[in-house]
Amino acid sequence: MSRARVAVLVSGSGSNLQALIDAARTPDHPAELAVVVSNVSGAFALERARQAGLPTEVVSHRDFSERAVYDAELVRRLRAHAVEWVCLAGFMRLLGPTFLQAFPMRVLNVHPALLPAFPGMHAPRQALEAGVKLTGCTVHFVDEGADTGPIIAQAAVEVLDTDDVEALATRIQAQEHRLYPQALALAVSGRLRLEGRRVLSA
Ligand code: GRF
């Protein structure tokens, strides 16, 4: 079985990257990680990648004045690793059309809320402040908006009376680590199709 070549884009600690690394090591997973790219040279995620023996690239957005040029450089680096699919895993940059058109419907993201509720940077805090009893995580295709693309999979997490932001975020992340590799497997297996905004099983 030839496995889909996936790049993971990161900016931070990389716990989702770790979950993808671990899943891609299992014999039945249909993806292999081809490269890990960060816009932050000190990201701990890069250390995880090195530990796993994966190639790494650092492309700092600070070296580029225009997003399209930055995006084009990212595409160039990914092409050099024969990448077919892209997972954003705590990657703190918005990607524009230059990038997304290079990988149409092949860029995935994980978000710590049940989208479309609580997009943006502080989802667990917003869930607590809104007083919802259920929140969770979402894996979705990336479009040009922030956390707006078609939803592939979601997992619910109960909000407990005792929760603070950290406790809730930790339980959400545990679900992300389970959900993201599964959603990636579905996507790269070609088992998903888009009907309007809905991602359906082919
Ligand atoms: C995750 O919670 C993800 O939902 C969000 O950024 C966080 C990244 O965490 N997009 P990590 O770097 O994977 O640990």
py3Dmol code that shows the C-alpha trace and the ligand (Angstrom):
import py3Dmol

protein = """\
ATOM      1  CA  MET A   1       0.000   0.000   0.000  1.00  0.00           C
ATOM      2  CA  SER A   2       1.459   3.376  -0.919  1.00  0.00           C
ATOM      3  CA  ARG A   3       0.805   5.872   1.822  1.00  0.00           C
ATOM      4  CA  ALA A   4      -0.157   9.508   1.382  1.00  0.00           C
ATOM      5  CA  ARG A   5       2.680  11.928   2.037  1.00  0.00           C
ATOM      6  CA  VAL A   6       1.639  14.452   4.663  1.00  0.00           C
ATOM      7  CA  ALA A   7       3.297  17.624   5.926  1.00  0.00           C
ATOM      8  CA  VAL A   8       2.508  18.877   9.414  1.00  0.00           C
ATOM      9  CA  LEU A   9       2.709  22.637  10.003  1.00  0.00           C
ATOM     10  CA  VAL A  10       3.329  23.687  13.595  1.00  0.00           C
ATOM     11  CA  SER A  11       4.148  26.700  15.741  1.00  0.00           C
ATOM     12  CA  GLY A  12       4.099  25.399  19.306  1.00  0.00           C
ATOM     13  CA  SER A  13       4.322  22.395  21.553  1.00  0.00           C
ATOM     14  CA  GLY A  14       3.241  19.872  18.950  1.00  0.00           C
ATOM     15  CA  SER A  15       1.150  17.479  20.999  1.00  0.00           C
ATOM     16  CA  ASN A  16      -1.083  16.958  17.963  1.00  0.00           C
ATOM     17  CA  LEU A  17       1.996  16.424  15.841  1.00  0.00           C
ATOM     18  CA  GLN A  18       2.990  13.710  18.323  1.00  0.00           C
ATOM     19  CA  ALA A  19      -0.397  12.050  17.966  1.00  0.00           C
ATOM     20  CA  LEU A  20       0.009  12.079  14.179  1.00  0.00           C
ATOM     21  CA  ILE A  21       3.554  10.710  14.436  1.00  0.00           C
ATOM     22  CA  ASP A  22       2.369   7.880  16.675  1.00  0.00           C
ATOM     23  CA  ALA A  23      -0.586   7.049  14.421  1.00  0.00           C
ATOM     24  CA  ALA A  24       1.461   7.152  11.230  1.00  0.00           C
ATOM     25  CA  ARG A  25       3.839   4.608  12.781  1.00  0.00           C
ATOM     26  CA  THR A  26       1.092   2.027  13.068  1.00  0.00           C
ATOM     27  CA  PRO A  27       1.065  -0.376  10.131  1.00  0.00           C
ATOM     28  CA  ASP A  28      -2.501   0.289   9.005  1.00  0.00           C
ATOM     29  CA  HIS A  29      -2.439   4.075   8.946  1.00  0.00           C
ATOM     30  CA  PRO A  30      -2.721   5.318   5.345  1.00  0.00           C
ATOM     31  CA  ALA A  31      -0.529   8.411   5.874  1.00  0.00           C
ATOM     32  CA  GLU A  32       3.185   8.892   6.281  1.00  0.00           C
ATOM     33  CA  LEU A  33       4.687  12.109   7.590  1.00  0.00           C
ATOM     34  CA  ALA A  34       7.032  13.582   4.985  1.00  0.00           C
ATOM     35  CA  VAL A  35       8.141  16.780   6.720  1.00  0.00           C
ATOM     36  CA  VAL A  36       7.362  19.030   9.684  1.00  0.00           C
ATOM     37  CA  VAL A  37       7.415  22.775   8.996  1.00  0.00           C
ATOM     38  CA  SER A  38       7.392  25.531  11.599  1.00  0.00           C
ATOM     39  CA  ASN A  39       7.289  29.296  11.368  1.00  0.00           C
ATOM     40  CA  VAL A  40       8.963  29.417  14.814  1.00  0.00           C
ATOM     41  CA  SER A  41      12.509  28.085  15.092  1.00  0.00           C
ATOM     42  CA  GLY A  42      12.208  27.341  18.830  1.00  0.00           C
ATOM     43  CA  ALA A  43       8.949  25.409  18.631  1.00  0.00           C
ATOM     44  CA  PHE A  44       9.087  22.248  20.752  1.00  0.00           C
ATOM     45  CA  ALA A  45       7.223  20.516  17.937  1.00  0.00           C
ATOM     46  CA  LEU A  46      10.446  20.611  15.906  1.00  0.00           C
ATOM     47  CA  GLU A  47      12.185  18.678  18.669  1.00  0.00           C
ATOM     48  CA  ARG A  48       9.451  16.058  18.554  1.00  0.00           C
ATOM     49  CA  ALA A  49       9.927  15.783  14.795  1.00  0.00           C
ATOM     50  CA  ARG A  50      13.677  15.332  15.139  1.00  0.00           C
ATOM     51  CA  GLN A  51      13.159  12.696  17.830  1.00  0.00           C
ATOM     52  CA  ALA A  52      10.942  10.851  15.375  1.00  0.00           C
ATOM     53  CA  GLY A  53      13.561  11.107  12.647  1.00  0.00           C
ATOM     54  CA  LEU A  54      11.442  13.350  10.443  1.00  0.00           C
ATOM     55  CA  PRO A  55      12.805  16.095   8.189  1.00  0.00           C
ATOM     56  CA  THR A  56      12.119  19.605   9.486  1.00  0.00           C
ATOM     57  CA  GLU A  57      11.971  23.020   7.858  1.00  0.00           C
ATOM     58  CA  VAL A  58      11.707  26.462   9.450  1.00  0.00           C
ATOM     59  CA  VAL A  59      10.110  29.190   7.357  1.00  0.00           C
ATOM     60  CA  SER A  60       9.704  32.321   9.451  1.00  0.00           C
ATOM     61  CA  HIS A  61       6.916  34.626   8.392  1.00  0.00           C
ATOM     62  CA  ARG A  62       9.090  37.474   9.666  1.00  0.00           C
ATOM     63  CA  ASP A  63      11.373  37.029   6.665  1.00  0.00           C
ATOM     64  CA  PHE A  64       8.519  37.796   4.249  1.00  0.00           C
ATOM     65  CA  SER A  65       6.695  41.076   3.831  1.00  0.00           C
ATOM     66  CA  GLU A  66       3.821  39.630   1.796  1.00  0.00           C
ATOM     67  CA  ARG A  67       1.697  36.657   2.681  1.00  0.00           C
ATOM     68  CA  ALA A  68       1.527  35.399  -0.899  1.00  0.00           C
ATOM     69  CA  VAL A  69       5.315  35.218  -1.066  1.00  0.00           C
ATOM     70  CA  TYR A  70       5.465  33.434   2.278  1.00  0.00           C
ATOM     71  CA  ASP A  71       2.798  30.998   1.121  1.00  0.00           C
ATOM     72  CA  ALA A  72       4.693  30.355  -2.114  1.00  0.00           C
ATOM     73  CA  GLU A  73       7.839  29.543  -0.153  1.00  0.00           C
ATOM     74  CA  LEU A  74       5.919  27.107   2.038  1.00  0.00           C
ATOM     75  CA  VAL A  75       4.546  25.427  -1.098  1.00  0.00           C
ATOM     76  CA  ARG A  76       8.032  25.216  -2.594  1.00  0.00           C
ATOM     77  CA  ARG A  77       9.400  23.510   0.539  1.00  0.00           C
ATOM     78  CA  LEU A  78       6.514  21.061   0.691  1.00  0.00           C
ATOM     79  CA  ARG A  79       6.812  20.184  -2.997  1.00  0.00           C
ATOM     80  CA  ALA A  80      10.488  19.412  -2.402  1.00  0.00           C
ATOM     81  CA  HIS A  81       9.301  16.694   0.001  1.00  0.00           C
ATOM     82  CA  ALA A  82       6.656  15.418  -2.465  1.00  0.00           C
ATOM     83  CA  VAL A  83       3.888  16.383  -0.044  1.00  0.00           C
ATOM     84  CA  GLU A  84       0.298  15.603  -1.062  1.00  0.00           C
ATOM     85  CA  TRP A  85      -1.650  16.523   2.087  1.00  0.00           C
ATOM     86  CA  VAL A  86      -1.145  19.104   4.839  1.00  0.00           C
ATOM     87  CA  CYS A  87      -2.136  19.006   8.507  1.00  0.00           C
ATOM     88  CA  LEU A  88      -2.108  22.227  10.485  1.00  0.00           C
ATOM     89  CA  ALA A  89      -1.372  21.390  14.108  1.00  0.00           C
ATOM     90  CA  GLY A  90      -1.199  24.545  16.174  1.00  0.00           C
ATOM     91  CA  PHE A  91       0.120  26.523  13.186  1.00  0.00           C
ATOM     92  CA  MET A  92      -0.501  30.144  14.088  1.00  0.00           C
ATOM     93  CA  ARG A  93      -0.618  31.688  10.607  1.00  0.00           C
ATOM     94  CA  LEU A  94      -3.547  32.101   8.262  1.00  0.00           C
ATOM     95  CA  LEU A  95      -2.910  30.565   4.859  1.00  0.00           C
ATOM     96  CA  GLY A  96      -3.971  32.436   1.740  1.00  0.00           C
ATOM     97  CA  PRO A  97      -5.066  31.363  -1.733  1.00  0.00           C
ATOM     98  CA  THR A  98      -1.509  30.838  -2.951  1.00  0.00           C
ATOM     99  CA  PHE A  99      -1.123  28.002  -0.473  1.00  0.00           C
ATOM    100  CA  LEU A 100      -4.654  26.629  -0.500  1.00  0.00           C
ATOM    101  CA  GLN A 101      -4.857  26.469  -4.285  1.00  0.00           C
ATOM    102  CA  ALA A 102      -1.672  24.395  -4.304  1.00  0.00           C
ATOM    103  CA  PHE A 103      -3.392  21.760  -2.117  1.00  0.00           C
ATOM    104  CA  PRO A 104      -7.102  22.057  -2.918  1.00  0.00           C
ATOM    105  CA  MET A 105      -9.250  20.331  -0.264  1.00  0.00           C
ATOM    106  CA  ARG A 106      -6.096  18.749   1.066  1.00  0.00           C
ATOM    107  CA  VAL A 107      -5.349  20.984   4.034  1.00  0.00           C
ATOM    108  CA  LEU A 108      -6.753  19.948   7.431  1.00  0.00           C
ATOM    109  CA  ASN A 109      -6.848  21.726  10.775  1.00  0.00           C
ATOM    110  CA  VAL A 110      -7.811  20.803  14.318  1.00  0.00           C
ATOM    111  CA  HIS A 111      -9.633  23.318  16.485  1.00  0.00           C
ATOM    112  CA  PRO A 112     -10.479  23.070  20.217  1.00  0.00           C
ATOM    113  CA  ALA A 113     -14.226  23.717  19.980  1.00  0.00           C
ATOM    114  CA  LEU A 114     -17.304  22.371  18.267  1.00  0.00           C
ATOM    115  CA  LEU A 115     -17.213  24.714  15.293  1.00  0.00           C
ATOM    116  CA  PRO A 116     -18.855  26.937  14.234  1.00  0.00           C
ATOM    117  CA  ALA A 117     -18.961  27.801  17.950  1.00  0.00           C
ATOM    118  CA  PHE A 118     -15.903  29.562  19.322  1.00  0.00           C
ATOM    119  CA  PRO A 119     -13.542  30.046  16.370  1.00  0.00           C
ATOM    120  CA  GLY A 120     -10.300  31.893  17.015  1.00  0.00           C
ATOM    121  CA  MET A 121      -7.544  31.729  19.544  1.00  0.00           C
ATOM    122  CA  HIS A 122      -9.278  31.251  22.913  1.00  0.00           C
ATOM    123  CA  ALA A 123     -11.884  28.588  22.360  1.00  0.00           C
ATOM    124  CA  PRO A 124     -11.753  26.806  25.750  1.00  0.00           C
ATOM    125  CA  ARG A 125     -11.949  30.156  27.584  1.00  0.00           C
ATOM    126  CA  GLN A 126     -14.877  31.258  25.428  1.00  0.00           C
ATOM    127  CA  ALA A 127     -16.690  27.985  26.072  1.00  0.00           C
ATOM    128  CA  LEU A 128     -16.340  28.483  29.827  1.00  0.00           C
ATOM    129  CA  GLU A 129     -17.444  32.109  29.618  1.00  0.00           C
ATOM    130  CA  ALA A 130     -20.459  31.213  27.490  1.00  0.00           C
ATOM    131  CA  GLY A 131     -21.481  28.603  30.042  1.00  0.00           C
ATOM    132  CA  VAL A 132     -21.954  25.791  27.535  1.00  0.00           C
ATOM    133  CA  LYS A 133     -22.209  22.298  29.003  1.00  0.00           C
ATOM    134  CA  LEU A 134     -20.661  20.609  25.990  1.00  0.00           C
ATOM    135  CA  THR A 135     -17.729  21.692  23.896  1.00  0.00           C
ATOM    136  CA  GLY A 136     -15.119  19.626  22.113  1.00  0.00           C
ATOM    137  CA  CYS A 137     -12.905  19.627  19.068  1.00  0.00           C
ATOM    138  CA  THR A 138     -13.256  19.730  15.309  1.00  0.00           C
ATOM    139  CA  VAL A 139     -11.145  18.562  12.412  1.00  0.00           C
ATOM    140  CA  HIS A 140     -12.011  20.513   9.288  1.00  0.00           C
ATOM    141  CA  PHE A 141     -10.783  21.313   5.816  1.00  0.00           C
ATOM    142  CA  VAL A 142      -9.073  24.673   5.711  1.00  0.00           C
ATOM    143  CA  ASP A 143     -10.453  27.488   3.614  1.00  0.00           C
ATOM    144  CA  GLU A 144      -9.462  31.132   3.592  1.00  0.00           C
ATOM    145  CA  GLY A 145     -11.393  32.027   6.729  1.00  0.00           C
ATOM    146  CA  ALA A 146     -10.306  31.469  10.298  1.00  0.00           C
ATOM    147  CA  ASP A 147     -11.698  28.067  11.389  1.00  0.00           C
ATOM    148  CA  THR A 148     -14.505  28.207   8.811  1.00  0.00           C
ATOM    149  CA  GLY A 149     -13.877  25.262   6.469  1.00  0.00           C
ATOM    150  CA  PRO A 150     -16.075  22.171   5.976  1.00  0.00           C
ATOM    151  CA  ILE A 151     -16.194  19.910   9.031  1.00  0.00           C
ATOM    152  CA  ILE A 152     -14.755  16.394   8.762  1.00  0.00           C
ATOM    153  CA  ALA A 153     -15.152  15.126  12.330  1.00  0.00           C
ATOM    154  CA  GLN A 154     -16.011  16.320  15.813  1.00  0.00           C
ATOM    155  CA  ALA A 155     -15.749  14.970  19.342  1.00  0.00           C
ATOM    156  CA  ALA A 156     -17.690  16.294  22.316  1.00  0.00           C
ATOM    157  CA  VAL A 157     -16.225  17.082  25.730  1.00  0.00           C
ATOM    158  CA  GLU A 158     -18.364  17.773  28.775  1.00  0.00           C
ATOM    159  CA  VAL A 159     -17.726  21.013  30.652  1.00  0.00           C
ATOM    160  CA  LEU A 160     -17.494  20.242  34.366  1.00  0.00           C
ATOM    161  CA  ASP A 161     -18.473  22.615  37.159  1.00  0.00           C
ATOM    162  CA  THR A 162     -14.928  22.329  38.492  1.00  0.00           C
ATOM    163  CA  ASP A 163     -13.259  23.249  35.174  1.00  0.00           C
ATOM    164  CA  ASP A 164     -10.889  26.123  34.695  1.00  0.00           C
ATOM    165  CA  VAL A 165      -9.470  26.938  31.258  1.00  0.00           C
ATOM    166  CA  GLU A 166      -6.470  24.679  31.676  1.00  0.00           C
ATOM    167  CA  ALA A 167      -8.405  21.643  32.866  1.00  0.00           C
ATOM    168  CA  LEU A 168     -10.933  21.976  30.061  1.00  0.00           C
ATOM    169  CA  ALA A 169      -8.274  22.601  27.409  1.00  0.00           C
ATOM    170  CA  THR A 170      -6.387  19.494  28.557  1.00  0.00           C
ATOM    171  CA  ARG A 171      -9.443  17.243  28.178  1.00  0.00           C
ATOM    172  CA  ILE A 172     -10.214  18.762  24.776  1.00  0.00           C
ATOM    173  CA  GLN A 173      -6.660  18.110  23.643  1.00  0.00           C
ATOM    174  CA  ALA A 174      -6.907  14.466  24.637  1.00  0.00           C
ATOM    175  CA  GLN A 175      -9.837  14.184  22.231  1.00  0.00           C
ATOM    176  CA  GLU A 176      -7.928  16.058  19.520  1.00  0.00           C
ATOM    177  CA  HIS A 177      -5.145  13.512  19.761  1.00  0.00           C
ATOM    178  CA  ARG A 178      -7.621  10.712  19.147  1.00  0.00           C
ATOM    179  CA  LEU A 179      -9.689  12.455  16.469  1.00  0.00           C
ATOM    180  CA  TYR A 180      -7.044  14.044  14.254  1.00  0.00           C
ATOM    181  CA  PRO A 181      -5.292  10.847  13.129  1.00  0.00           C
ATOM    182  CA  GLN A 182      -8.673   9.230  12.430  1.00  0.00           C
ATOM    183  CA  ALA A 183      -9.897  12.171  10.368  1.00  0.00           C
ATOM    184  CA  LEU A 184      -6.617  12.279   8.459  1.00  0.00           C
ATOM    185  CA  ALA A 185      -6.940   8.580   7.673  1.00  0.00           C
ATOM    186  CA  LEU A 186     -10.447   9.114   6.318  1.00  0.00           C
ATOM    187  CA  ALA A 187      -9.377  12.068   4.200  1.00  0.00           C
ATOM    188  CA  VAL A 188      -6.299  10.528   2.596  1.00  0.00           C
ATOM    189  CA  SER A 189      -8.141   7.298   1.872  1.00  0.00           C
ATOM    190  CA  GLY A 190     -10.335   9.256  -0.532  1.00  0.00           C
ATOM    191  CA  ARG A 191     -13.413   8.298   1.461  1.00  0.00           C
ATOM    192  CA  LEU A 192     -14.773  11.823   1.794  1.00  0.00           C
ATOM    193  CA  ARG A 193     -16.733  13.980  -0.608  1.00  0.00           C
ATOM    194  CA  LEU A 194     -18.111  17.477  -0.321  1.00  0.00           C
ATOM    195  CA  GLU A 195     -21.789  18.251  -0.837  1.00  0.00           C
ATOM    196  CA  GLY A 196     -22.337  21.943  -0.235  1.00  0.00           C
ATOM    197  CA  ARG A 197     -20.849  22.551   3.206  1.00  0.00           C
ATOM    198  CA  ARG A 198     -21.228  18.914   4.233  1.00  0.00           C
ATOM    199  CA  VAL A 199     -18.376  16.426   4.215  1.00  0.00           C
ATOM    200  CA  LEU A 200     -19.900  13.018   3.534  1.00  0.00           C
ATOM    201  CA  SER A 201     -18.494   9.506   3.370  1.00  0.00           C
ATOM    202  CA  ALA A 202     -18.020   8.471  -0.236  1.00  0.00           C
TER     203      ALA A 202
END
"""
ligand_1 = """\
14
GRF
C -4.506 22.611 19.655
O -5.297 22.700 20.785
C -5.294 22.902 18.419
O -6.645 22.701 18.577
C -5.048 24.362 18.151
O -3.757 24.608 18.616
C -3.418 23.682 19.636
C -2.084 23.117 19.300
O -1.549 22.352 20.327
N -5.246 24.633 16.754
P -0.297 21.403 20.050
O 0.830 22.294 19.544
O -0.713 20.386 19.051
O 0.034 20.811 21.385
"""
view = py3Dmol.view(width=600, height=400)
view.addModel(protein, "pdb")
view.setStyle({"model": 0}, {"cartoon": {"style": "trace"}})
view.addModel(ligand_1, "xyz")
view.setStyle({"model": 1}, {"stick": {}})
view.zoomTo()
view.show()
